[in-house]
Amino acid sequence: MTPTIQPPTRHGLRMPKTDCNFQAGSMPSRGGRPRCASIRAVSNDYFKNEARSMFATEAAFFSVIVIISVWPLISAAIALVHLVRSVAVV
């Protein structure tokens, strides 16, 4: 919704008036409360329709990211072991 800006008509007014015609949509209700889908229904719908198509691709990318991020951690652990051994000897 884009507000309609009206220029000031009197000299005493410094800011233009803004007319926003917002109308809230009505939701169907049941027993006086708005009816919302449960989290279980939303998640079941998501996993049934949307998640299956990209799962293999996302799992492959995730495993590549994990493998790439584990390598520097192992390298840092080996470097710390070498540092501790060199300090302990002296």
PEZILIN-V862679 format. One line per field, one symbol per residue. ss: DSSP state (2 for helix, 1 for strand, 0 for the rest). phi: phi as a letter, one per 20 degrees, with the letter a starting at -180 (. if undefined). A space follows every 50 residues. Layout:
ss=???
phi=???
//
This chain:
ss=00011100000000001110000000001100110000222222222220 2222222222222222222222222222222222222220
phi=.dfeedffedffeeeffdddeecffedfdcmndfecffffffffffffdd fffdffffffffffffffefgfffffffffffffffffff
//
